[in-house]
Amino acid sequence: MAPRAHQSVIDRDLIPEPGTIVVDRKERKVQAARFQKTRRIKQSFMGTMFLILLAAGWLYSLIGYFIPVCMVLGIGLAAFQGRSWCNWVCPRGSFEDAWLAKISRNRPIPQVFRSTRLRVAVMTFLMGMLTWQILRLWPNLWAIGGFFVLLLSITTAVGVGLGIIFHERTWCYICPIGTMSNWVGKNRRPLTIAAERCTQCNLCAQKCPMQLSPAAIKEQSSLPHGGDCLKCRVCVESCPKAALAFQKDSLNRAAA
């Protein structure tokens, strides 16, 4: 009878308590792979379009006006959705993830690029230069468009260099649009964690395109550098325990 009693105890231990969310890890991996594939397709398309627009801008300078359009749309969206524009809608961000990542050394992004002082300095310099050139060239719209293309080409070259040396998304920390989106959308759709499910496997940090550490929310009240979260859901979909979600999402969504 002893073996039966022992088996009975084991069976009871295997039965989840009422209210427990059972996560099928295999299914989670399948979902994550499907999600990543869809995101890569979007980014590959947008990244390719970015290169085409940049090249075409040197032939037809009015194309350069897509830069201020991106600026307005990115900051405007941040007011409601946080820095989500920079996920895959931003052409340069998509280029970095889809193509630059293939030749990046994928090293940790130096903390100096996250510092407010450097970000403000870069934004002040670039926005000041842009304003001065617009005033100087006004009302020649072709010349102003040409300067937009030149500025985009120079900053992209800097971004590519930083991306190769460090990580493909390094430029995103000092990008003026990214910095302003950070400030405007810092508290929009914050990432949350179900602490009881998190095993601190750190897979979320490994997958994060901005090298953030979502698991740190377990010990802190908020995500460090949370304003730079792209709301891309890569960490959410990659978590094997379904422990992460954005505030408007449900932590009890179907995951099994």
BELFENCOR-V473888 format. One record per backbone hydrogen bond with DSSP energy under -0.5 kcal/mol. CO is the residue of the C=O (numbers start at 1). NH is the residue of the N-H. If there is no record, write none. Layout:
co	nh
CO	NH
CO	NH
This chain:
co	nh
1	5
2	6
3	7
4	8
5	9
6	10
7	11
8	12
9	13
10	14
11	15
12	15
14	16
17	20
20	22
21	23
22	24
23	25
24	28
25	29
26	30
27	31
28	32
29	33
30	34
31	35
32	36
33	37
34	38
35	39
36	40
37	41
38	42
39	43
40	44
41	45
42	46
43	47
44	48
45	49
46	50
47	51
48	52
49	53
50	54
51	55
52	56
53	57
54	58
55	58
56	59
56	60
60	63
61	64
62	65
63	66
64	67
65	69
66	70
67	71
68	72
69	73
70	74
71	75
72	76
73	77
74	78
75	79
76	79
77	80
77	81
78	82
82	84
82	85
83	86
84	87
84	88
85	90
90	94
91	95
92	96
93	97
94	98
95	99
95	100
96	101
99	102
100	103
100	104
110	113
111	114
111	115
112	115
115	119
116	120
117	121
118	122
119	123
120	124
121	125
122	126
123	127
124	128
125	129
126	130
127	131
128	132
129	133
130	134
131	135
132	136
133	137
134	138
137	140
139	141
140	144
141	145
142	146
143	147
144	148
145	149
146	150
147	151
148	152
149	153
150	154
151	155
152	156
153	157
154	158
155	159
156	160
157	161
158	162
159	163
160	164
161	165
162	166
164	105
166	107
167	170
169	172
170	173
171	174
171	175
175	179
176	180
177	181
178	182
179	183
180	184
181	185
182	186
185	188
190	247
192	245
193	195
194	197
194	198
202	206
203	207
204	208
208	211
213	216
214	217
215	218
216	219
216	220
223	226
225	228
226	229
229	83
233	237
234	238
235	239
239	242
243	194
245	192
246	249
249	251
250	253
